[in-house]
Amino acid sequence: MLLLGMALSVPACLLAAFAPSDGVLFAARVLGGPSAGMAYPTTLALIAALWSGPGRTKSTALWSALGGAIASLGPLVAGALLEQFSWGSVFLITLPLVAVALPMAARVVPSHVNETTDPVDNPGGILSVVLVAALILAINFAPVPNKGTLAIGLAAIAVAALIGRRWRVRVRSLASGRC
């Protein structure tokens, strides 16, 4: 997931940077979302799988600090690029990072780490995605008259469904003695 996400970010960045229309830019951003969604959370999952105890705490702190630093530097670098180059240049910021990170990850990150045979909660994952999407929509549309109510309602339904799902999974785990 990490390598695929980083690899997919390259065409997404290039397509966005040189988009001839807003439709192509939109498509590039749609491709960029899942690529980031595959790569970024996987890094935290790898930290949890590779380290334990104080090593995990230090690694998570470093992950958080680097993420915060990059997130805060992004707008500054983008602003500097916009002063000198076209708007598409801001989408090229990711390319040097990927050029360094992709070969390093391919060489250093193990392909199998503390894998488990526990079943994956796919419905819970889907509900989580719906919840995050609904919250983003609610945040964006809440100030718009007659637009925020649907997103806020969807977010509330997603929260209730996710809580219900977690409760049912917990009850089943207790019943089967797996907790």
N, C-alpha and C positions, 0 to 999 in steps of 0.2 A: 504494500500500500504506500509506503514511504517513497520508494523509488518511482512507482507509477505516478503518484501525485506530483512529484517534482518534475518528472519527464513531461507530463501533460501541461505543466505550467509554462513550458517553453513556447509551444505553439499558441497557447492562450495569450501570453504576453505579446508575442510578435503580431498576432492577429489584431489585438486591441491597439497596439501602437501604430499600426499601418492601416487601420480600418478605413475604407473608403466611404462608409455610410454609418448612420446610427444603428441600423439593423445588424451590420457586421460587428460593430462594437458591442452591441447587446449579446450577440452569439458568443463573442470572445469572452465576455464577462461571465456568461452562463457556463462556459467551459472552465474558466478560471476558478469559479466557486467550488465545484467538486474536486478539482485538483488540489486546492488548498485544504479542503475538507478531508482529503485522503492523507495528505502529508503532515499537516500541523498536529492534529490530535494523536497521530501515530507516534510522534516523538515523545509525547508524555506517556503513552502506553508503554513504549520501550523503556523509559526511565523506571516505571513501576515494575517491569519485568526483569530488568537487568540489575537493579540495586535494591537493597533492603536496609532498614535501620537508618543510621546517620548518613550513609552514602546516598540513600534515596532522598532524604531531606535536603542535603546539599545540592544534589542534581536538580531537584524540583525547584529549589530557590534560584539556581543559575538559569534554568529554563524560563522561569517567570521573569527574572531580571532582563535576560536577553530579549524575550518577547516584548516586554514593556519598552526597552530601549529602542528596539527596531520600530515598534509602533509609534513611538514619539519622534523618531528621526525621519520616518517616512514622509510626513507632510513637509518637513524642512527641506529634505532633498528634492521632493517634488516641486516645491516652490522655487528652489534654485534652478532646477531644470527648466521650469516654465519661463523664467527670466531670460534664458538664453536660447531655448529650443521650442519646438512645436508642442502642442498638448499631448501628442502621442508618446513623447519621450518619457513621461511619468510611468508608463507601463513597462518600460525597459529596465527599471530599477531592479526587478527580480532576477534578471538574467545573470548578472555577475554572482549573485548569491547562489543560484542554482548551479552555475559552472563550478563553484567550489564545493558545494554541499553534495551534489549528486555523486561524483566519483568517490568522495570521502565516505558517504553512506554505503555505497556499493562495496567498498573495501573493508570498512570497519564494523558496520552493523551486522550482527548475526542474523541468518535467515529464519532460524527457529529458536524461540526463547520461551522457556517455561510454559509450554503450551498445555492446555487443559482439555479434558474431554467433556467438561460441563457443557450443557446445551446453551446455545446463544438465544437470548430473548429478542427475537426479531420483532414481534409486535411491540414490545417496549421500546425498541430502537426507533421504530416508525413513529410511535407516539411522541418520542422525544424530538424527532425532526419536526413533526407537526407543531409541537409546542414552541420550539425555537422560532420557526417560521411565523407562527401566529403572534408571538411576542414582538418580533421585528416589525411585522405589519401593524400591530397595535401601537407601537412606539411611533412609527412613521405617520399613521393615519389618525391617531387620537386628536391632534389639534385641528384636523380638517372637519368642518361641519358635516354631519350626516355620513361620515366615512369611517370613523373610528369604532363605532359600536359593534359592527360585524367582526372586526379583528379582535377586539377585546372579548367578545362573546366566544369566538373560536379559541382564543387563548385560555379562557376559563374552562371551556369544555375539554380542551387538551390536558389541562392540569388535573381536572377531575378524573379523566380517563386514565392518565398516567398513575395517579395515586391509587385508583381502583386496580389497575394492572399490577402494581407493586404489591398491593395488599394480597391479591389472589396468588401471586407467585410466592409470597412469604408464607401464606397459609398452606399451600401445597408442599413447600419445603419442610415446614414443621410436621405436617402429616406424614411425610415420607422419611422423616428423621435425618434429613440432609443439612439441617441448620446447626 
